[in-house]
Amino acid sequence: MSEESLPEEAGAQGHADALPEYAERVLDVAERIPPGRVMTYGDVAEWLAEGGPRQVGRVMALYGGAVPWWRVVRADGLLLPGHELRALGHYRAEGTPLKEAGRAAEGHLPRLDMRRARWDGGESAQGHT
């Protein structure tokens, strides 16, 4: 399975018994991110004090469908390639801060406003489901 696979298609179903401890920890962090906020792959690795952005990305690609995958993002604020519209729907529903795209932007898709959307883990995650 490639890292480009759909997050939902790579859900934890069928892998529950074999889910590596590191993957469980990454998914736990993803579940803690409040609606309307995001963490980068690197932020998650730093939070765990283990691995790096690529390892977190790999976990999200393989198992992320069981958690709010759209809340673990690239540091540049670009929407997940191949899943932009679905992620955008989640961001708009949750009120995640976005920067509207300029006319020169490919596909005219907005980016995440990382300065305002980024969550450092210090705030309460009340209201998170």
C-alpha positions in Angstrom: 0.0 0.0 0.0 1.4 3.4 -1.0 1.5 6.5 1.1 -0.7 8.1 -1.6 -3.6 5.7 -0.6 -6.8 7.2 0.7 -6.7 7.7 4.4 -10.1 6.0 4.9 -9.0 3.0 2.8 -6.0 2.6 5.0 -8.1 2.5 8.2 -7.2 0.4 11.2 -9.9 -2.2 10.4 -8.2 -5.5 9.9 -5.0 -4.2 11.4 -6.2 -3.8 15.0 -4.4 -6.8 16.3 -1.2 -5.9 14.5 -1.2 -2.2 15.1 2.3 -1.2 16.2 2.7 0.7 19.5 4.2 3.7 17.7 1.2 3.8 15.4 -1.2 3.7 18.3 0.6 6.6 19.9 0.5 8.7 16.7 -3.2 8.0 16.2 -3.9 8.9 19.9 -2.3 12.3 19.3 -4.4 12.8 16.1 -7.5 12.1 18.1 -6.6 14.7 20.7 -6.3 17.5 18.2 -9.4 19.7 18.7 -11.8 20.4 15.8 -10.7 23.5 13.9 -7.0 23.0 14.8 -4.1 21.0 13.2 -0.7 19.6 14.0 2.1 19.0 11.4 3.6 15.6 11.0 6.7 17.0 12.7 4.6 18.4 15.5 3.2 15.0 16.2 6.7 13.4 16.2 8.0 16.1 18.5 5.0 15.6 20.9 5.8 11.9 21.0 9.6 12.6 21.3 10.0 9.8 18.8 10.3 9.3 15.1 10.0 12.1 12.6 7.6 13.6 10.0 8.1 10.7 7.6 7.3 8.1 10.2 4.2 10.0 11.3 3.1 10.4 7.7 3.6 6.7 7.1 1.4 5.8 10.1 -1.3 8.2 8.9 -1.2 6.7 5.4 -1.6 3.2 6.7 -3.9 3.6 9.7 -5.2 7.2 9.7 -8.7 6.5 8.4 -9.8 5.6 11.9 -9.0 9.1 13.2 -9.5 12.7 12.0 -6.7 12.4 9.5 -7.3 15.9 8.1 -6.0 17.4 11.3 -2.4 16.1 10.8 -1.0 18.2 8.0 2.0 19.4 6.0 4.0 22.2 7.6 3.5 24.4 4.5 -0.3 24.3 4.9 -1.0 22.7 1.6 -4.0 20.3 1.6 -3.2 16.6 1.4 -2.6 15.8 -2.3 -5.4 13.7 -3.8 -7.7 14.4 -0.8 -7.9 18.2 -1.0 -11.7 18.5 -1.5 -12.6 16.1 1.3 -10.1 17.7 3.7 -11.4 21.1 2.7 -15.0 20.0 3.6 -13.8 19.0 7.0 -11.9 22.2 7.5 -14.9 24.4 6.6 -17.2 22.3 8.8 -14.9 22.7 11.8 -14.0 26.3 11.2 -10.3 25.7 10.6 -8.5 28.9 9.7 -7.7 29.0 6.0 -5.9 31.4 3.6 -7.9 31.8 0.4 -5.9 30.9 -2.7 -4.8 33.5 -5.1 -5.7 33.2 -8.8 -2.2 31.9 -9.5 -2.6 29.0 -7.0 -3.0 25.6 -8.7 -6.6 24.6 -8.6 -7.4 27.8 -6.6 -7.5 25.8 -3.4 -6.9 27.5 -0.1 -4.1 26.6 2.3 -4.4 26.2 6.0 -3.5 29.3 7.9 -0.8 27.6 10.0 -0.2 30.6 12.2 -3.8 30.5 13.4 -4.7 26.8 13.0 -1.7 25.1 14.5 -2.3 23.4 17.9 0.5 23.0 20.3 -1.2 20.6 22.6 -1.4 23.1 25.4 -5.1 24.0 25.1 -7.9 21.9 26.4 -9.4 19.6 23.8 -12.9 20.1 25.2 -15.7 19.5 22.7 -13.4 17.0 20.8 -15.1 13.8 19.8 
